């Protein structure tokens, strides 16, 4: 097996095991055994288990991030202040495209995203690079303009919720019996339902107290935009 083949085999094995067992639950030995490589191969190709996780995450996430950036470019080309629904479509749409119903690879991507969002290991928090951070910051800025009454911390929490809800939904769809029997129109309808739901969740009034320290009423500033 060539050097590039070994690296790819390790990435494939690690992606599967990280998605199934989390960062700490996937041992180096289990990864190399699945990849048909020796224990030293991870150090040779990646340097450490943490760097291997970062490489796995980038391989899976960067195509999604690139599609999100392209979608945001499209909606911003139409108006500098796009509505929340268009921003949610640009942010969540690529997740549906990369995690299609009935596709095993898409289901594995979904499980990996859920792991990245929920795994408590510190190494899982440190994989992002400048490109990913830039796209995240651009979406945060666009959502802030669309939802001026929403604190940034709660805004980012809701954006993470979009990722988690979509990934969990895609895993659930994959495990339906049989997932491949879903006709294309059903898949598109489900996508539309999800975007509508996620748009409503993003547009909800802030949940924290206002500047006076009093709880906000049900009709928050996000509902009073002209």
C-alpha positions in Angstrom: 0.0 0.0 0.0 1.4 3.4 -1.0 1.9 6.3 1.4 -1.1 8.2 0.0 -3.2 5.1 0.1 -2.3 4.4 3.7 -3.2 8.0 4.7 -6.6 7.7 3.0 -7.3 4.4 4.6 -6.4 5.9 8.1 -8.7 8.8 7.4 -11.6 6.5 6.3 -11.1 4.3 9.4 -10.8 7.2 11.8 -13.9 8.9 10.3 -16.0 5.8 10.9 -14.7 5.1 14.4 -14.8 8.8 15.6 -18.4 9.0 14.3 -19.4 5.8 16.0 -17.5 6.0 19.3 -16.4 9.6 19.8 -12.8 10.9 20.2 -11.8 9.0 23.3 -13.7 5.9 22.4 -11.8 5.4 19.1 -8.3 4.1 20.0 -5.3 4.5 17.8 -5.0 0.7 17.7 -8.6 0.3 16.6 -8.1 2.9 13.9 -4.9 1.4 12.5 -6.4 -2.1 12.7 -9.3 -1.0 10.7 -7.0 0.8 8.2 -4.7 -2.2 7.9 -1.8 0.0 9.0 0.8 -0.2 11.8 0.6 1.8 15.0 3.3 4.2 13.9 1.4 5.2 10.8 -0.7 7.8 12.6 2.3 9.6 14.0 4.0 9.4 10.6 1.1 10.8 8.6 -0.6 13.1 11.1 1.6 13.6 14.1 -0.9 12.8 16.7 -4.4 11.5 17.3 -5.7 15.1 17.8 -4.2 16.1 14.4 -5.8 13.0 12.8 -9.2 14.2 14.2 -8.6 17.6 12.7 -7.8 16.1 9.3 -10.9 14.0 9.4 -13.1 16.9 10.4 -11.6 19.2 7.8 -12.1 16.6 5.1 -15.8 16.2 6.0 -16.6 19.8 6.9 -14.7 21.9 4.4 -16.8 20.9 1.4 -19.9 21.9 3.5 -18.3 25.1 4.5 -17.4 26.0 0.9 -21.0 25.4 -0.2 -22.3 27.5 2.7 -19.9 30.3 1.7 -21.1 30.1 -1.9 -24.8 30.2 -0.8 -24.1 33.2 1.4 -22.4 34.9 -1.5 -25.5 34.3 -3.6 -28.0 35.7 -1.2 -25.8 38.7 -0.3 -25.5 39.5 -4.1 -29.2 39.9 -4.2 -29.5 42.1 -1.1 -27.0 43.2 1.6 -29.7 42.3 4.2 -31.2 39.0 3.3 -34.2 37.6 5.3 -33.6 34.9 7.9 -35.2 32.2 5.7 -32.6 32.8 2.9 -29.8 32.8 5.5 -31.0 29.5 7.0 -31.3 28.0 3.5 -27.7 29.0 2.7 -26.5 27.7 6.1 -28.5 24.5 6.3 -29.0 23.6 2.7 -25.5 22.2 2.1 -26.0 19.8 5.0 -29.0 18.3 3.2 -27.0 18.1 0.0 -24.0 16.3 1.7 -26.2 14.1 3.9 -28.7 12.6 1.5 -31.4 10.1 2.6 -30.4 6.5 2.2 -26.7 7.3 1.7 -24.3 5.6 4.1 -21.6 8.2 3.7 -24.1 10.9 4.4 -25.3 9.2 7.5 -21.6 8.9 8.7 -21.1 12.6 8.0 -24.2 13.3 10.1 -22.9 11.2 13.0 -19.5 12.8 12.8 -21.1 16.3 13.0 -23.2 15.3 16.0 -20.0 14.0 17.6 -18.1 17.2 16.9 -20.9 19.3 18.4 -21.4 17.1 21.5 -18.1 15.3 22.4 -16.6 16.8 25.6 -13.0 16.1 24.6 -11.0 19.3 24.4 -9.3 18.0 21.2 -12.7 18.1 19.4 -13.0 21.9 20.1 -9.7 22.8 18.4 -9.9 21.4 14.9 -11.2 24.4 13.1 -9.1 26.4 10.7 -9.2 30.0 9.3 -11.5 29.2 6.4 -14.1 27.6 8.7 -13.9 30.4 11.2 -14.2 33.0 8.4 -17.4 31.5 7.1 -18.9 31.1 10.6 -18.1 34.8 11.3 -19.7 35.9 8.0 -22.9 34.0 8.9 -22.9 35.4 12.4 -22.7 38.9 11.0 -25.4 38.3 8.5 -27.8 36.8 11.1 -27.0 39.7 13.5 -28.2 42.2 10.8 -31.4 40.1 10.3 -32.0 39.5 14.0 -30.7 42.7 15.7 -32.3 41.9 19.1 -30.6 38.6 19.5 -27.4 38.4 21.6 -24.4 37.0 19.8 -24.1 34.1 22.3 -27.6 33.0 21.7 -27.3 33.5 18.0 -24.3 31.2 17.8 -26.2 28.7 20.1 -29.1 28.6 17.6 -26.7 28.2 14.6 -25.2 25.2 16.3 -28.7 24.0 16.9 -29.3 24.1 13.1 -26.3 21.9 12.6 -27.3 19.5 15.3 -31.0 19.2 14.3 -30.2 18.7 10.7 -27.5 16.1 11.4 -29.7 14.1 13.8 -32.6 14.3 11.3 -30.3 12.9 8.5 -29.2 10.0 10.7 -32.9 9.3 11.5 -33.9 9.3 7.8 -31.0 6.9 7.0 -32.3 4.4 9.5 -35.8 4.5 8.2 -36.9 1.2 6.6 -36.1 1.3 3.8 -34.5 4.7 3.5 -33.8 4.5 -0.3 -37.6 4.2 -1.0 -38.2 7.8 -0.3 -39.1 9.5 -3.6 -37.3 12.7 -4.5 -40.3 14.9 -4.0 -40.7 13.6 -0.4 -37.0 14.4 0.2 -37.5 17.9 -1.1 -40.7 18.4 1.0 -38.8 17.2 4.1 -36.1 19.7 3.3 -38.6 22.5 3.0 -40.3 21.5 6.3 -36.9 21.5 8.0 -35.9 24.9 6.6 -39.3 26.4 7.7 -38.9 24.9 11.2 -35.3 26.1 11.5 -36.2 29.6 10.3 -38.9 29.8 12.9 -36.4 28.7 15.6 -33.8 31.2 14.5 -36.4 34.0 14.4 -37.8 33.4 17.9 -37.5 36.2 20.4 -34.4 36.2 22.6 -34.8 34.0 25.7 -32.6 36.1 28.1 -33.5 39.2 30.1 -33.5 42.6 28.5 -31.0 45.3 29.5 -33.0 46.1 32.6 -32.7 42.5 33.8 -36.4 41.7 33.4 -37.5 38.7 31.4 -38.4 39.5 27.9 -42.1 39.2 26.8 -43.2 36.8 24.1 -43.2 39.6 21.6 -39.5 40.5 21.5 -37.6 43.0 19.3 -37.1 40.4 16.6 -40.9 40.4 16.1 -41.1 44.1 15.9 -38.8 44.6 12.9 -40.4 46.8 10.2 
